[in-house]
């Protein structure tokens, strides 16, 4: 076995933001514990590789978690309190299972947790990856439809992710497609079914033999379904029953 212990601190902020907090309200949507240059613990975890001589790893503690392009899951440099298992099979298949605690309350019925199962396998010309991610949020998160909003009783989201990717001296590329399913139960009115899709195509080409020396070009194309709803039906006091907005809560922020 090989054991790695990691602790990392971070201090971030925008100069002058404390003088105009309303102008920098966007910072509150990021997962950082502080955005005014006060240091906080970004990572504090233990990673054990090849446990007892077996081909699997265990990582527990506040750790970096990001899969694919970060379209569904990314800690955004803040770390997540998680337990993760990785297994390397003899036929080049690699799989991981993780569960992360986003909000911890005294009752499980009030928690917010996210978990996932990921499998990656190298084919002849590219690598294939399948991921299943699930969020169970019972912490009362606010749900919005247009200008209407309410606290929720439960938020259950499932993501089915498929990705093809490869890299080499020529550059790299990644194609990712995601289905989102699930259900949201607001504090009043009927429940809302989730039914959304998204994709990202990303690539970089590199040429080292030009008159200018090394030259590279980069491109990205992304799209996702949106939601046409404007709010609840006034007469019935009911939410529009299907939400097609692609809405991962832990997507990578640029």
C-alpha positions, 0 to 999 in steps of 0.5 A: 500500500501507498499512503498519501496525506494532503492538506491544502489551504486557499484564499481567494477574493476580488479586490474592492468586493467588500466595498460593493457587495451587491455588485459581486453577488455572483460570488455567493453562487460559488461553493467557496467558504470565503471570497474576501481573502480569508484562508480556508481548507480547500483539501484535507484527505488521505489517499491509500493506493493498492490497498493490501496489495490489491488493485484498488484505491481509497480516498476519504476526506475533503478532496478534489472531485471532477469527472469529464469536462466537469459538466455534471460534477466539479468541486470548482477548487473548493473540495468535497467531503467524500469517500471514493473507491477506485478499481483497476481491473486487469483488462484495462477497465477502470471504475470509481464509486464515490459519495459526497456530503454537501450538507449534513443535518441531524436527520437524514431526511434533511441532508444533501448528498451526491454520489456516482459510479464511473467506468472508463475503458480504452478502445482502439482509437479512443477512450469510452466513459460511462457515468451515473450520478445522483443527487438527493437534496432534502435540505429545502433548496429553493426551486424556481419556475420563471418568477415563481419560487418555493422551498422544496421538500425533495430534489432527486436528480439523476444524470446518465453521462456518456463520453468519448475522448482521446489525446496525443501529440496531435492534441486532444478531443472530448465528446460528451452527452448527458441525459437528466432525469428526476423529480422535484417536490415543492413545498406546495402544489404538484411535483415536477418531473425533470427531463433534460439533455446536454452535450459538449464537443471540445478539441485542440489541435497542435502543430509543432512544425510551422514557421512560427514554431508550435501552433495550437488551435482550440474549439468548444461547442456546447448546448443544453435544453432550456425551460419555457415555463413562466411559473405556476398556473394561478387558478390551479396553484400548480407547477408546470409538470415537466421541467426541461432545463438542464440544471446540474448543481455542481457543474464546473464554473469558468 
